[in-house]
């Protein structure tokens, strides 16, 4: 990392020291190390935060390659494997040593979480205290990286947070840590880093609350750049497995897909070839929910479900966990295994000394496949939450949310809670008894179970339904990537195919969609330009082709060429009407001109781009930068305020606005911070990398 910052636990607050003011360039506000606490701090006696060294047996990695490594055409995880400017490491030592790691522990009466900020801010330990400290996340007893990461070292176990591509470029790099206390007694450990490849910024906060076993991930993904960027997000959860470990997915999942949809399989029972295995020839050993049945390295991803959960259950330890997230933005549900076979065992030995095999139960947001990229607009921030919680004794469940999970299978019904809820009604419907009702007080770690042949279970509190599962329910929704489908259609994901050569594509629209796809998915060997050139050969003024060409040329630093393409795009778009449907070409034309120093010509482009809602925020921000260059601070403040009204969470524009509106008070602000005065109100957002004009 090109910077080092630190902040410690002290009633959930952080302190910052502002940097030195020089010239009008964006720089990082370094947070000088301030030790606020090194031992256990108890918040109301309910959630504890401990930050202390943790000694672990470690296989050291070698020094980074001293020469830049570019790998422009490298294929990695189905996408581009470029690594520069991330340091590339190609050596892991053969002999372990003991090493102390900075570790942050969050703990309440039910759940214990340990984080390792030095290794990407990953969750290292997740334990269920109600089940003899059962490790519901795979706990690797050693730090034993293998060279499977984008930049070399990669570690198995716990929970790895992958973005903006898989695996995360900074997966083996340190992150900034800040601790935040909520008014509800919760404690959140924020981990923040800067993506060196695309200059993006990501923060993930791991949160525990006093009266819940739920582990919440709060994510904030910020595009710091003036360019539209692509990204994916997968939380990579590892679970320790053996012959009695079962993963579970919603009952309406009837088929799964491989990476990029290259192949599909029926599910949970595979009745086809998949990954070269003829599962039809393995009766009784072809259920893909059991690790023991999968002999080769295998991925499968859910394509359609009406439910928000999935998870895994250890029948030997009588414990497991569920993951819960809003399926409309977090549809990704995936399992990966090295395989229950000598090849897989060899990888187990490569990644651990004694902790054994694991599977990965990954949860994707804004994606349901890998690679499957979504967009971040210039300076846009996306926020979301994911939840995990452990439970015991109930077996795999058929529905779950952040409060309850229910089971209805094999003649048994059950309910388990992530929080204590008194006075609930458990209704069992259908079956030989038609209906029955049980009144119970639900406690964390104490599931309730019944013998029954009911076909539906529902849990109510004061007349409100908290959760239900109906074994006879019909799927009602389509997968996210088939939102165009009508209700009742049979959802099927198309198997991916290789795009034809440009000359073999008849449709101009398909030519552009193919070019856009190659750009969006960061294709390592095929370039969009071949398809754009064919499109422009057929229609020399196609505005879509000129816009995409211009964007890519700006990113490559070929600004004059980019300007030429974008001028032609705007001319076509405004030929019959002066107000185009989108402000994209105008915004990027302004950017190309501003980067060439043509601020007078850029200014009206940015202003016209603000007429379109999609580029209103970014356009006003770019106007504010030109105002600041001119020394017109009143106008800069006005434009920054307009930008903030469109997208207030964006910290870059927020800091710019503060500077523009308060420029005469900057020195006093700096002195105030150094005297440890209270944190300014505008910094009340979750800790991030701060920016200023310095």
SULKAWO-V555594 format. One record per backbone hydrogen bond with DSSP energy under -0.5 kcal/mol. CO is the residue of the C=O (numbers start at 0). NH is the residue of the N-H. E is the energy in kcal/mol with one decimal. If there is no record, write none. Layout:
co & nh & e
CO & NH & E
CO & NH & E
//
This chain:
co & nh & e
5 & 33 & -0.6
9 & 12 & -1.9
11 & 180 & -0.8
19 & 21 & -0.5
22 & 24 & -2.3
24 & 693 & -3.1
26 & 691 & -1.3
27 & 29 & -1.0
29 & 31 & -0.8
30 & 5 & -0.8
33 & 7 & -0.7
33 & 35 & -0.7
40 & 42 & -0.5
40 & 48 & -1.9
41 & 43 & -0.9
42 & 45 & -1.7
42 & 46 & -1.2
46 & 42 & -2.2
47 & 106 & -1.8
48 & 40 & -2.1
49 & 51 & -0.5
49 & 104 & -3.3
51 & 102 & -1.4
53 & 100 & -2.3
55 & 98 & -2.1
56 & 142 & -2.8
57 & 59 & -0.8
57 & 96 & -2.8
59 & 92 & -3.2
67 & 69 & -0.5
68 & 83 & -0.5
69 & 82 & -0.9
70 & 73 & -1.5
73 & 75 & -0.5
73 & 80 & -2.8
75 & 78 & -2.1
78 & 75 & -2.8
82 & 85 & -2.5
87 & 64 & -3.4
90 & 61 & -3.2
94 & 59 & -0.5
96 & 57 & -3.5
98 & 55 & -2.8
100 & 53 & -2.4
101 & 116 & -0.6
101 & 117 & -0.6
102 & 51 & -1.9
103 & 114 & -3.0
104 & 49 & -2.4
105 & 112 & -3.0
106 & 47 & -3.1
109 & 128 & -2.4
109 & 129 & -0.7
110 & 107 & -2.1
111 & 126 & -2.6
112 & 105 & -2.7
113 & 123 & -3.2
113 & 124 & -1.6
114 & 103 & -2.0
114 & 116 & -0.6
115 & 118 & -1.4
115 & 120 & -1.3
115 & 121 & -0.8
116 & 119 & -0.5
116 & 174 & -1.5
118 & 121 & -1.2
121 & 115 & -2.3
121 & 123 & -0.6
122 & 158 & -2.2
124 & 113 & -2.2
125 & 135 & -1.2
125 & 136 & -1.3
126 & 111 & -1.9
126 & 128 & -0.8
127 & 130 & -1.5
127 & 132 & -0.9
127 & 133 & -1.2
128 & 131 & -0.6
130 & 133 & -0.8
133 & 127 & -2.6
133 & 135 & -1.3
137 & 139 & -0.7
137 & 157 & -2.7
138 & 140 & -0.6
140 & 56 & -0.5
141 & 143 & -1.0
142 & 58 & -2.9
145 & 147 & -1.9
145 & 148 & -0.5
145 & 153 & -1.4
148 & 151 & -1.1
150 & 88 & -2.2
150 & 152 & -0.6
151 & 148 & -3.0
153 & 145 & -2.3
157 & 237 & -2.8
158 & 122 & -1.8
159 & 161 & -0.7
159 & 235 & -3.7
160 & 162 & -0.6
161 & 233 & -2.1
163 & 231 & -0.9
167 & 170 & -1.8
169 & 172 & -1.9
172 & 119 & -2.5
175 & 191 & -2.0
176 & 6 & -0.5
177 & 189 & -3.3
179 & 187 & -3.0
181 & 184 & -1.9
185 & 181 & -2.5
186 & 207 & -2.1
187 & 179 & -2.7
187 & 189 & -0.7
188 & 205 & -2.3
189 & 177 & -1.9
190 & 203 & -2.4
191 & 175 & -2.9
192 & 194 & -0.5
192 & 201 & -2.1
193 & 195 & -0.8
194 & 198 & -1.8
194 & 199 & -0.5
199 & 194 & -3.1
200 & 221 & -3.1
201 & 192 & -2.2
202 & 219 & -2.6
203 & 190 & -2.2
203 & 205 & -0.5
204 & 206 & -0.6
204 & 217 & -2.9
205 & 188 & -2.5
206 & 215 & -2.3
207 & 186 & -2.2
208 & 211 & -1.1
210 & 419 & -0.5
212 & 389 & -0.5
213 & 208 & -0.5
213 & 215 & -0.6
214 & 387 & -2.3
215 & 206 & -2.9
215 & 217 & -0.6
216 & 218 & -0.6
216 & 385 & -1.8
217 & 204 & -3.2
218 & 383 & -1.6
219 & 202 & -2.3
219 & 221 & -0.6
220 & 381 & -2.6
221 & 200 & -2.6
221 & 223 & -1.0
222 & 378 & -0.6
224 & 378 & -1.2
228 & 375 & -3.0
230 & 373 & -3.2
232 & 364 & -2.2
233 & 161 & -2.7
233 & 235 & -0.7
234 & 236 & -1.0
234 & 362 & -2.2
235 & 159 & -2.3
236 & 360 & -3.2
237 & 137 & -2.9
238 & 358 & -2.2
241 & 244 & -1.7
243 & 314 & -2.4
244 & 290 & -1.1
245 & 312 & -2.8
247 & 310 & -2.4
249 & 252 & -1.8
251 & 253 & -0.8
253 & 266 & -2.2
254 & 302 & -0.8
255 & 264 & -2.3
256 & 300 & -2.2
257 & 260 & -2.3
258 & 261 & -1.9
260 & 495 & -2.0
262 & 257 & -2.7
264 & 255 & -2.4
267 & 269 & -0.6
267 & 287 & -3.0
268 & 270 & -0.5
271 & 278 & -1.6
273 & 276 & -1.6
276 & 273 & -1.9
276 & 278 & -1.4
277 & 280 & -1.4
278 & 281 & -1.6
281 & 284 & -2.5
285 & 269 & -3.0
285 & 287 & -0.7
286 & 289 & -1.5
288 & 246 & -3.1
288 & 290 & -0.5
289 & 292 & -1.7
290 & 293 & -1.7
292 & 294 & -0.7
293 & 339 & -3.4
297 & 336 & -1.8
299 & 334 & -2.4
300 & 256 & -2.4
307 & 324 & -2.0
308 & 249 & -0.5
309 & 322 & -3.3
310 & 247 & -2.9
311 & 320 & -2.2
312 & 245 & -2.7
312 & 314 & -0.8
313 & 317 & -1.2
313 & 318 & -1.5
317 & 392 & -2.0
318 & 313 & -3.5
319 & 390 & -2.1
320 & 311 & -1.7
321 & 388 & -1.8
322 & 309 & -1.3
323 & 386 & -2.0
324 & 326 & -0.5
325 & 328 & -1.6
325 & 329 & -2.7
328 & 365 & -3.9
331 & 363 & -1.0
332 & 301 & -2.8
333 & 361 & -1.3
334 & 299 & -2.2
335 & 359 & -2.6
336 & 297 & -2.1
338 & 340 & -1.6
340 & 343 & -0.6
340 & 344 & -2.5
341 & 345 & -2.0
342 & 346 & -1.5
343 & 347 & -2.0
344 & 348 & -2.2
345 & 349 & -1.5
346 & 350 & -1.5
347 & 351 & -1.4
356 & 240 & -1.6
357 & 337 & -0.6
358 & 238 & -2.5
358 & 360 & -0.5
359 & 335 & -2.0
359 & 361 & -0.7
360 & 236 & -0.5
361 & 333 & -2.3
362 & 234 & -2.8
363 & 331 & -1.6
364 & 232 & -0.8
366 & 331 & -0.8
369 & 259 & -0.9
373 & 230 & -2.3
375 & 228 & -2.8
376 & 379 & -2.4
379 & 222 & -2.8
381 & 220 & -2.9
383 & 218 & -2.9
385 & 216 & -3.4
386 & 323 & -2.8
387 & 214 & -3.6
388 & 321 & -2.0
390 & 319 & -2.3
398 & 405 & -2.4
402 & 417 & -3.0
402 & 418 & -0.7
403 & 400 & -2.7
404 & 415 & -2.3
405 & 397 & -2.6
405 & 398 & -1.3
406 & 413 & -2.2
408 & 411 & -1.5
410 & 451 & -2.3
411 & 408 & -2.2
412 & 449 & -3.0
413 & 406 & -2.4
414 & 447 & -2.4
415 & 404 & -2.1
416 & 444 & -0.7
417 & 212 & -2.3
420 & 441 & -3.1
422 & 461 & -0.5
423 & 425 & -0.5
423 & 439 & -2.2
424 & 426 & -0.7
424 & 459 & -2.8
425 & 437 & -2.4
426 & 428 & -0.5
426 & 457 & -2.2
427 & 435 & -1.8
428 & 454 & -2.1
428 & 455 & -1.7
430 & 433 & -1.0
432 & 434 & -3.5
433 & 429 & -2.8
435 & 427 & -2.7
437 & 425 & -3.5
437 & 439 & -0.5
439 & 423 & -2.5
439 & 441 & -0.6
441 & 420 & -2.0
442 & 416 & -0.5
442 & 445 & -2.0
445 & 442 & -0.6
447 & 414 & -2.4
449 & 412 & -2.5
449 & 451 & -0.5
454 & 470 & -2.9
455 & 428 & -2.7
456 & 468 & -2.6
457 & 426 & -3.2
458 & 465 & -3.3
458 & 466 & -1.1
459 & 424 & -2.8
460 & 463 & -2.1
463 & 460 & -2.3
466 & 458 & -2.7
468 & 456 & -2.4
468 & 470 & -0.5
469 & 472 & -1.6
478 & 481 & -2.3
479 & 482 & -1.0
481 & 484 & -2.1
485 & 488 & -2.1
488 & 490 & -0.7
500 & 503 & -1.6
501 & 504 & -1.6
503 & 505 & -0.6
506 & 510 & -1.8
507 & 511 & -2.0
508 & 512 & -2.6
509 & 513 & -2.4
510 & 514 & -2.1
511 & 515 & -3.0
512 & 516 & -2.3
513 & 517 & -2.3
514 & 518 & -2.0
515 & 519 & -3.0
516 & 520 & -2.6
517 & 522 & -2.2
518 & 521 & -1.1
521 & 79 & -0.6
526 & 529 & -1.0
527 & 530 & -0.9
527 & 531 & -2.3
528 & 532 & -2.9
529 & 533 & -1.4
530 & 534 & -2.0
531 & 535 & -2.6
532 & 536 & -1.7
533 & 537 & -1.4
534 & 538 & -2.4
538 & 541 & -2.1
541 & 545 & -2.1
542 & 546 & -2.2
543 & 547 & -2.3
544 & 548 & -2.5
545 & 549 & -2.5
546 & 550 & -2.4
547 & 551 & -2.2
548 & 552 & -2.3
549 & 553 & -2.2
550 & 554 & -1.9
551 & 555 & -1.4
552 & 557 & -2.4
553 & 556 & -1.7
556 & 558 & -1.4
557 & 561 & -2.0
558 & 562 & -2.6
559 & 563 & -1.9
560 & 564 & -2.0
561 & 565 & -2.4
562 & 566 & -2.4
563 & 567 & -1.7
564 & 568 & -1.9
565 & 569 & -2.4
566 & 570 & -2.4
567 & 571 & -2.1
568 & 572 & -2.3
569 & 573 & -2.0
571 & 574 & -1.0
577 & 579 & -0.7
582 & 586 & -2.5
583 & 587 & -2.4
584 & 588 & -2.1
585 & 589 & -2.4
586 & 590 & -2.0
587 & 591 & -2.6
588 & 592 & -2.1
589 & 593 & -2.7
590 & 594 & -2.5
591 & 595 & -0.7
592 & 595 & -0.5
592 & 597 & -2.8
593 & 596 & -1.7
596 & 598 & -1.4
597 & 601 & -2.0
598 & 602 & -2.2
599 & 603 & -0.7
600 & 604 & -0.6
601 & 605 & -2.3
602 & 606 & -2.2
603 & 607 & -2.5
604 & 608 & -2.1
605 & 609 & -1.3
607 & 610 & -1.4
608 & 611 & -1.6
611 & 614 & -1.2
612 & 615 & -0.8
612 & 616 & -0.5
614 & 618 & -2.3
615 & 619 & -2.3
616 & 620 & -1.9
617 & 621 & -2.3
618 & 622 & -2.1
619 & 623 & -2.1
620 & 624 & -1.7
621 & 625 & -1.7
622 & 626 & -2.5
623 & 627 & -2.3
624 & 628 & -2.1
625 & 629 & -1.8
626 & 630 & -0.6
626 & 631 & -2.5
627 & 630 & -1.0
630 & 632 & -1.4
631 & 635 & -2.2
632 & 636 & -2.5
633 & 637 & -2.0
634 & 638 & -2.7
635 & 639 & -2.6
636 & 640 & -2.3
637 & 641 & -1.8
638 & 642 & -2.2
639 & 643 & -2.5
640 & 644 & -2.0
641 & 645 & -1.0
642 & 645 & -0.6
642 & 646 & -1.9
646 & 649 & -1.5
648 & 650 & -0.5
649 & 653 & -1.6
650 & 654 & -2.8
651 & 655 & -1.9
652 & 656 & -2.7
653 & 657 & -2.4
654 & 658 & -2.4
655 & 659 & -2.9
656 & 660 & -2.9
657 & 661 & -2.1
659 & 662 & -0.5
661 & 664 & -2.5
662 & 665 & -1.0
664 & 668 & -2.4
665 & 669 & -2.5
666 & 670 & -2.4
667 & 671 & -2.7
668 & 672 & -2.2
669 & 673 & -1.9
670 & 674 & -1.2
671 & 676 & -1.8
672 & 675 & -1.9
679 & 682 & -2.1
680 & 683 & -1.9
689 & 28 & -1.8
691 & 26 & -1.8
691 & 693 & -0.7
693 & 21 & -4.5
693 & 22 & -0.6
//
